[in-house]
Amino acid sequence: MSVRERKIVYTVVAALISSCVGLVAAMLKLSEGAAFADCLVAAGVGFAGSMAVCLPVLMFLLA
């Protein structure tokens, strides 16, 4: 597997992990009884925060 292919695979894995984090954040917010719009905001913040952590870690590992 080339370096380029490995970077693509790691980026997809980071996106999947971040999607799971966003989904869990939305479910936690929904279990509190929040409105649907608040759940979407929580999911977006969870996804963005997780990607902000995952991508620099991946860049460090692939450097």
Distance bins in CASP14 RR format, pairs under 12 A and 6 or more apart:
PFRMAT RR
TARGET T0000
AUTHOR 0000-0000-0000
RMODE 2
METHOD distances of the structure
MODEL  1
1 7 0 0 0 0 0 1 0 0 0 0 0
1 8 0 0 0 0 1 0 0 0 0 0 0
1 9 1 0 0 1 0 0 0 0 0 0 0
1 10 0 0 0 0 0 1 0 0 0 0 0
2 8 0 0 0 0 1 0 0 0 0 0 0
2 9 0 0 0 0 0 1 0 0 0 0 0
3 9 0 0 0 0 0 1 0 0 0 0 0
3 10 0 0 0 0 0 1 0 0 0 0 0
3 61 0 0 0 0 0 1 0 0 0 0 0
3 62 1 0 0 1 0 0 0 0 0 0 0
3 63 0 0 0 0 0 1 0 0 0 0 0
4 10 0 0 0 0 0 1 0 0 0 0 0
4 11 0 0 0 0 0 1 0 0 0 0 0
4 62 0 0 0 0 0 1 0 0 0 0 0
5 11 0 0 0 0 0 1 0 0 0 0 0
5 12 0 0 0 0 0 1 0 0 0 0 0
5 62 0 0 0 0 0 1 0 0 0 0 0
6 12 0 0 0 0 0 1 0 0 0 0 0
6 13 0 0 0 0 0 1 0 0 0 0 0
6 58 0 0 0 0 1 0 0 0 0 0 0
6 61 0 0 0 0 1 0 0 0 0 0 0
6 62 1 0 0 1 0 0 0 0 0 0 0
7 13 0 0 0 0 0 1 0 0 0 0 0
7 14 0 0 0 0 0 1 0 0 0 0 0
7 55 0 0 0 0 0 1 0 0 0 0 0
7 58 1 0 0 1 0 0 0 0 0 0 0
7 59 0 0 0 0 1 0 0 0 0 0 0
7 61 0 0 0 0 0 1 0 0 0 0 0
7 62 1 0 1 0 0 0 0 0 0 0 0
7 63 0 0 0 0 0 1 0 0 0 0 0
8 14 0 0 0 0 0 1 0 0 0 0 0
8 15 0 0 0 0 0 1 0 0 0 0 0
8 58 0 0 0 0 0 1 0 0 0 0 0
8 62 0 0 0 0 0 1 0 0 0 0 0
9 15 0 0 0 0 0 1 0 0 0 0 0
9 16 0 0 0 0 0 1 0 0 0 0 0
9 58 0 0 0 0 0 1 0 0 0 0 0
9 62 0 0 0 0 0 1 0 0 0 0 0
10 16 0 0 0 0 0 1 0 0 0 0 0
10 17 0 0 0 0 0 1 0 0 0 0 0
10 54 0 0 0 0 1 0 0 0 0 0 0
10 55 0 0 0 0 1 0 0 0 0 0 0
10 57 0 0 0 0 1 0 0 0 0 0 0
10 58 1 0 1 0 0 0 0 0 0 0 0
10 59 0 0 0 0 1 0 0 0 0 0 0
10 60 0 0 0 0 0 1 0 0 0 0 0
10 61 1 0 0 1 0 0 0 0 0 0 0
10 62 1 0 0 1 0 0 0 0 0 0 0
11 17 0 0 0 0 0 1 0 0 0 0 0
11 18 0 0 0 0 0 1 0 0 0 0 0
11 51 0 0 0 0 1 0 0 0 0 0 0
11 54 0 0 0 0 1 0 0 0 0 0 0
11 55 1 0 0 1 0 0 0 0 0 0 0
11 57 0 0 0 0 0 1 0 0 0 0 0
11 58 1 0 0 1 0 0 0 0 0 0 0
11 59 0 0 0 0 0 1 0 0 0 0 0
11 61 0 0 0 0 0 1 0 0 0 0 0
11 62 0 0 0 0 1 0 0 0 0 0 0
12 18 0 0 0 0 0 1 0 0 0 0 0
12 19 0 0 0 0 0 1 0 0 0 0 0
12 54 0 0 0 0 0 1 0 0 0 0 0
12 58 0 0 0 0 0 1 0 0 0 0 0
13 19 0 0 0 0 0 1 0 0 0 0 0
13 20 0 0 0 0 0 1 0 0 0 0 0
13 50 0 0 0 0 0 1 0 0 0 0 0
13 51 0 0 0 0 0 1 0 0 0 0 0
13 54 0 0 0 0 1 0 0 0 0 0 0
13 55 0 0 0 0 0 1 0 0 0 0 0
13 57 0 0 0 0 0 1 0 0 0 0 0
13 58 0 0 0 0 1 0 0 0 0 0 0
13 61 0 0 0 0 0 1 0 0 0 0 0
14 20 0 0 0 0 0 1 0 0 0 0 0
14 21 0 0 0 0 0 1 0 0 0 0 0
14 47 0 0 0 0 0 1 0 0 0 0 0
14 49 0 0 0 0 0 1 0 0 0 0 0
14 50 0 0 0 0 1 0 0 0 0 0 0
14 51 1 0 0 1 0 0 0 0 0 0 0
14 52 0 0 0 0 0 1 0 0 0 0 0
14 53 0 0 0 0 1 0 0 0 0 0 0
14 54 1 1 0 0 0 0 0 0 0 0 0
14 55 1 0 0 1 0 0 0 0 0 0 0
14 56 0 0 0 0 0 1 0 0 0 0 0
14 57 0 0 0 0 1 0 0 0 0 0 0
14 58 1 0 1 0 0 0 0 0 0 0 0
14 59 0 0 0 0 0 1 0 0 0 0 0
14 61 0 0 0 0 0 1 0 0 0 0 0
14 62 0 0 0 0 0 1 0 0 0 0 0
15 21 0 0 0 0 0 1 0 0 0 0 0
15 22 0 0 0 0 0 1 0 0 0 0 0
15 47 0 0 0 0 1 0 0 0 0 0 0
15 48 0 0 0 0 0 1 0 0 0 0 0
15 50 0 0 0 0 1 0 0 0 0 0 0
15 51 1 0 0 1 0 0 0 0 0 0 0
15 54 0 0 0 0 1 0 0 0 0 0 0
15 55 0 0 0 0 1 0 0 0 0 0 0
15 58 0 0 0 0 0 1 0 0 0 0 0
16 22 0 0 0 0 0 1 0 0 0 0 0
16 23 0 0 0 0 0 1 0 0 0 0 0
16 47 0 0 0 0 0 1 0 0 0 0 0
16 50 0 0 0 0 0 1 0 0 0 0 0
16 51 0 0 0 0 0 1 0 0 0 0 0
16 54 0 0 0 0 1 0 0 0 0 0 0
17 23 0 0 0 0 0 1 0 0 0 0 0
17 24 0 0 0 0 0 1 0 0 0 0 0
17 46 0 0 0 0 0 1 0 0 0 0 0
17 47 0 0 0 0 1 0 0 0 0 0 0
17 49 0 0 0 0 0 1 0 0 0 0 0
17 50 1 0 0 1 0 0 0 0 0 0 0
17 51 0 0 0 0 1 0 0 0 0 0 0
17 53 0 0 0 0 1 0 0 0 0 0 0
17 54 1 0 0 1 0 0 0 0 0 0 0
17 55 0 0 0 0 0 1 0 0 0 0 0
17 57 0 0 0 0 0 1 0 0 0 0 0
17 58 0 0 0 0 0 1 0 0 0 0 0
18 24 0 0 0 0 0 1 0 0 0 0 0
18 25 0 0 0 0 0 1 0 0 0 0 0
18 43 0 0 0 0 0 1 0 0 0 0 0
18 44 0 0 0 0 1 0 0 0 0 0 0
18 45 0 0 0 0 0 1 0 0 0 0 0
18 46 1 0 0 1 0 0 0 0 0 0 0
18 47 1 0 1 0 0 0 0 0 0 0 0
18 48 1 0 0 1 0 0 0 0 0 0 0
18 49 1 0 0 1 0 0 0 0 0 0 0
18 50 1 1 0 0 0 0 0 0 0 0 0
18 51 1 0 1 0 0 0 0 0 0 0 0
18 52 0 0 0 0 1 0 0 0 0 0 0
18 53 0 0 0 0 1 0 0 0 0 0 0
18 54 1 0 0 1 0 0 0 0 0 0 0
18 55 0 0 0 0 1 0 0 0 0 0 0
18 57 0 0 0 0 0 1 0 0 0 0 0
18 58 0 0 0 0 0 1 0 0 0 0 0
19 25 0 0 0 0 0 1 0 0 0 0 0
19 26 0 0 0 0 0 1 0 0 0 0 0
19 43 0 0 0 0 1 0 0 0 0 0 0
19 44 0 0 0 0 0 1 0 0 0 0 0
19 46 0 0 0 0 1 0 0 0 0 0 0
19 47 1 0 0 1 0 0 0 0 0 0 0
19 48 0 0 0 0 0 1 0 0 0 0 0
19 50 0 0 0 0 1 0 0 0 0 0 0
19 51 0 0 0 0 1 0 0 0 0 0 0
19 54 0 0 0 0 0 1 0 0 0 0 0
20 26 0 0 0 0 0 1 0 0 0 0 0
20 27 0 0 0 0 0 1 0 0 0 0 0
20 43 0 0 0 0 0 1 0 0 0 0 0
20 46 0 0 0 0 0 1 0 0 0 0 0
20 47 0 0 0 0 1 0 0 0 0 0 0
20 50 0 0 0 0 1 0 0 0 0 0 0
20 51 0 0 0 0 0 1 0 0 0 0 0
20 54 0 0 0 0 0 1 0 0 0 0 0
21 27 0 0 0 0 0 1 0 0 0 0 0
21 28 0 0 0 0 0 1 0 0 0 0 0
21 42 0 0 0 0 0 1 0 0 0 0 0
21 43 0 0 0 0 1 0 0 0 0 0 0
21 44 0 0 0 0 1 0 0 0 0 0 0
21 45 0 0 0 0 1 0 0 0 0 0 0
21 46 1 0 1 0 0 0 0 0 0 0 0
21 47 1 0 0 1 0 0 0 0 0 0 0
21 48 0 0 0 0 1 0 0 0 0 0 0
21 49 1 0 0 1 0 0 0 0 0 0 0
21 50 1 0 1 0 0 0 0 0 0 0 0
21 51 0 0 0 0 1 0 0 0 0 0 0
21 52 0 0 0 0 0 1 0 0 0 0 0
21 53 0 0 0 0 1 0 0 0 0 0 0
21 54 0 0 0 0 1 0 0 0 0 0 0
22 28 0 0 0 0 1 0 0 0 0 0 0
22 29 0 0 0 0 1 0 0 0 0 0 0
22 30 0 0 0 0 0 1 0 0 0 0 0
22 39 0 0 0 0 1 0 0 0 0 0 0
22 40 0 0 0 0 0 1 0 0 0 0 0
22 41 0 0 0 0 0 1 0 0 0 0 0
22 42 1 0 0 1 0 0 0 0 0 0 0
22 43 1 0 1 0 0 0 0 0 0 0 0
22 44 1 0 0 1 0 0 0 0 0 0 0
22 45 0 0 0 0 1 0 0 0 0 0 0
22 46 1 0 1 0 0 0 0 0 0 0 0
22 47 1 0 1 0 0 0 0 0 0 0 0
22 48 0 0 0 0 1 0 0 0 0 0 0
22 49 0 0 0 0 1 0 0 0 0 0 0
22 50 1 0 0 1 0 0 0 0 0 0 0
22 51 0 0 0 0 0 1 0 0 0 0 0
23 29 0 0 0 0 0 1 0 0 0 0 0
23 30 0 0 0 0 0 1 0 0 0 0 0
23 39 0 0 0 0 0 1 0 0 0 0 0
23 40 0 0 0 0 0 1 0 0 0 0 0
23 42 0 0 0 0 0 1 0 0 0 0 0
23 43 1 0 0 1 0 0 0 0 0 0 0
23 44 0 0 0 0 0 1 0 0 0 0 0
23 46 0 0 0 0 1 0 0 0 0 0 0
23 47 0 0 0 0 1 0 0 0 0 0 0
23 50 0 0 0 0 0 1 0 0 0 0 0
24 30 0 0 0 0 0 1 0 0 0 0 0
24 31 0 0 0 0 0 1 0 0 0 0 0
24 39 0 0 0 0 0 1 0 0 0 0 0
24 42 0 0 0 0 1 0 0 0 0 0 0
24 43 0 0 0 0 1 0 0 0 0 0 0
24 44 0 0 0 0 0 1 0 0 0 0 0
24 46 0 0 0 0 1 0 0 0 0 0 0
24 47 0 0 0 0 0 1 0 0 0 0 0
24 50 0 0 0 0 1 0 0 0 0 0 0
25 31 0 0 0 0 0 1 0 0 0 0 0
25 32 0 0 0 0 0 1 0 0 0 0 0
25 34 0 0 0 0 0 1 0 0 0 0 0
25 38 0 0 0 0 0 1 0 0 0 0 0
25 39 0 0 0 0 1 0 0 0 0 0 0
25 40 0 0 0 0 0 1 0 0 0 0 0
25 41 0 0 0 0 1 0 0 0 0 0 0
25 42 1 0 1 0 0 0 0 0 0 0 0
25 43 1 0 1 0 0 0 0 0 0 0 0
25 44 1 0 0 1 0 0 0 0 0 0 0
25 45 1 0 0 1 0 0 0 0 0 0 0
25 46 1 0 1 0 0 0 0 0 0 0 0
25 47 1 0 0 1 0 0 0 0 0 0 0
25 48 0 0 0 0 0 1 0 0 0 0 0
25 49 0 0 0 0 1 0 0 0 0 0 0
25 50 0 0 0 0 1 0 0 0 0 0 0
26 32 0 0 0 0 0 1 0 0 0 0 0
26 33 0 0 0 0 0 1 0 0 0 0 0
26 34 0 0 0 0 1 0 0 0 0 0 0
26 35 0 0 0 0 0 1 0 0 0 0 0
26 36 0 0 0 0 1 0 0 0 0 0 0
26 37 0 0 0 0 0 1 0 0 0 0 0
26 38 0 0 0 0 1 0 0 0 0 0 0
26 39 1 0 1 0 0 0 0 0 0 0 0
26 40 1 0 0 1 0 0 0 0 0 0 0
26 41 0 0 0 0 1 0 0 0 0 0 0
26 42 1 0 1 0 0 0 0 0 0 0 0
26 43 1 1 0 0 0 0 0 0 0 0 0
26 44 0 0 0 0 1 0 0 0 0 0 0
26 45 0 0 0 0 1 0 0 0 0 0 0
26 46 0 0 0 0 1 0 0 0 0 0 0
26 47 0 0 0 0 1 0 0 0 0 0 0
27 33 0 0 0 0 0 1 0 0 0 0 0
27 34 0 0 0 0 0 1 0 0 0 0 0
27 39 0 0 0 0 1 0 0 0 0 0 0
27 42 0 0 0 0 1 0 0 0 0 0 0
27 43 0 0 0 0 1 0 0 0 0 0 0
27 46 0 0 0 0 0 1 0 0 0 0 0
28 34 0 0 0 0 1 0 0 0 0 0 0
28 38 0 0 0 0 0 1 0 0 0 0 0
28 39 0 0 0 0 1 0 0 0 0 0 0
28 42 1 0 0 1 0 0 0 0 0 0 0
28 43 0 0 0 0 1 0 0 0 0 0 0
28 45 0 0 0 0 0 1 0 0 0 0 0
28 46 0 0 0 0 0 1 0 0 0 0 0
29 35 0 0 0 0 1 0 0 0 0 0 0
29 36 0 0 0 0 1 0 0 0 0 0 0
29 37 0 0 0 0 0 1 0 0 0 0 0
29 38 1 0 1 0 0 0 0 0 0 0 0
29 39 1 0 1 0 0 0 0 0 0 0 0
29 40 0 0 0 0 1 0 0 0 0 0 0
29 41 0 0 0 0 1 0 0 0 0 0 0
29 42 1 0 1 0 0 0 0 0 0 0 0
29 43 1 0 0 1 0 0 0 0 0 0 0
29 44 0 0 0 0 0 1 0 0 0 0 0
29 45 0 0 0 0 1 0 0 0 0 0 0
29 46 0 0 0 0 0 1 0 0 0 0 0
30 36 0 0 0 0 1 0 0 0 0 0 0
30 37 0 0 0 0 0 1 0 0 0 0 0
30 38 0 0 0 0 1 0 0 0 0 0 0
30 39 1 0 1 0 0 0 0 0 0 0 0
30 40 0 0 0 0 0 1 0 0 0 0 0
30 41 0 0 0 0 0 1 0 0 0 0 0
30 42 0 0 0 0 1 0 0 0 0 0 0
30 43 0 0 0 0 1 0 0 0 0 0 0
31 39 0 0 0 0 1 0 0 0 0 0 0
31 42 0 0 0 0 0 1 0 0 0 0 0
32 38 0 0 0 0 1 0 0 0 0 0 0
32 39 0 0 0 0 1 0 0 0 0 0 0
32 42 0 0 0 0 1 0 0 0 0 0 0
33 39 0 0 0 0 1 0 0 0 0 0 0
33 42 0 0 0 0 0 1 0 0 0 0 0
34 40 0 0 0 0 1 0 0 0 0 0 0
34 41 0 0 0 0 1 0 0 0 0 0 0
34 42 1 0 0 1 0 0 0 0 0 0 0
34 43 0 0 0 0 0 1 0 0 0 0 0
35 41 0 0 0 0 1 0 0 0 0 0 0
35 42 0 0 0 0 0 1 0 0 0 0 0
36 42 0 0 0 0 0 1 0 0 0 0 0
36 43 0 0 0 0 0 1 0 0 0 0 0
37 43 0 0 0 0 0 1 0 0 0 0 0
37 44 0 0 0 0 0 1 0 0 0 0 0
38 44 0 0 0 0 0 1 0 0 0 0 0
38 45 0 0 0 0 0 1 0 0 0 0 0
39 45 0 0 0 0 0 1 0 0 0 0 0
39 46 0 0 0 0 0 1 0 0 0 0 0
40 46 0 0 0 0 0 1 0 0 0 0 0
40 47 0 0 0 0 0 1 0 0 0 0 0
41 47 0 0 0 0 0 1 0 0 0 0 0
41 48 0 0 0 0 0 1 0 0 0 0 0
42 48 0 0 0 0 0 1 0 0 0 0 0
42 49 0 0 0 0 0 1 0 0 0 0 0
43 49 0 0 0 0 0 1 0 0 0 0 0
43 50 0 0 0 0 0 1 0 0 0 0 0
44 50 0 0 0 0 1 0 0 0 0 0 0
44 51 0 0 0 0 1 0 0 0 0 0 0
44 52 0 0 0 0 0 1 0 0 0 0 0
45 51 0 0 0 0 0 1 0 0 0 0 0
45 52 0 0 0 0 0 1 0 0 0 0 0
46 52 0 0 0 0 1 0 0 0 0 0 0
46 53 0 0 0 0 0 1 0 0 0 0 0
46 54 0 0 0 0 0 1 0 0 0 0 0
47 53 0 0 0 0 0 1 0 0 0 0 0
47 54 0 0 0 0 0 1 0 0 0 0 0
48 54 0 0 0 0 0 1 0 0 0 0 0
48 55 0 0 0 0 0 1 0 0 0 0 0
49 55 0 0 0 0 1 0 0 0 0 0 0
49 56 0 0 0 0 0 1 0 0 0 0 0
50 56 0 0 0 0 0 1 0 0 0 0 0
50 57 0 0 0 0 0 1 0 0 0 0 0
51 57 0 0 0 0 0 1 0 0 0 0 0
51 58 0 0 0 0 0 1 0 0 0 0 0
52 58 0 0 0 0 0 1 0 0 0 0 0
52 59 0 0 0 0 0 1 0 0 0 0 0
53 59 0 0 0 0 0 1 0 0 0 0 0
53 60 0 0 0 0 0 1 0 0 0 0 0
54 60 0 0 0 0 0 1 0 0 0 0 0
54 61 0 0 0 0 0 1 0 0 0 0 0
55 61 0 0 0 0 0 1 0 0 0 0 0
55 62 0 0 0 0 0 1 0 0 0 0 0
56 62 0 0 0 0 0 1 0 0 0 0 0
56 63 0 0 0 0 0 1 0 0 0 0 0
57 63 0 0 0 0 0 1 0 0 0 0 0
END
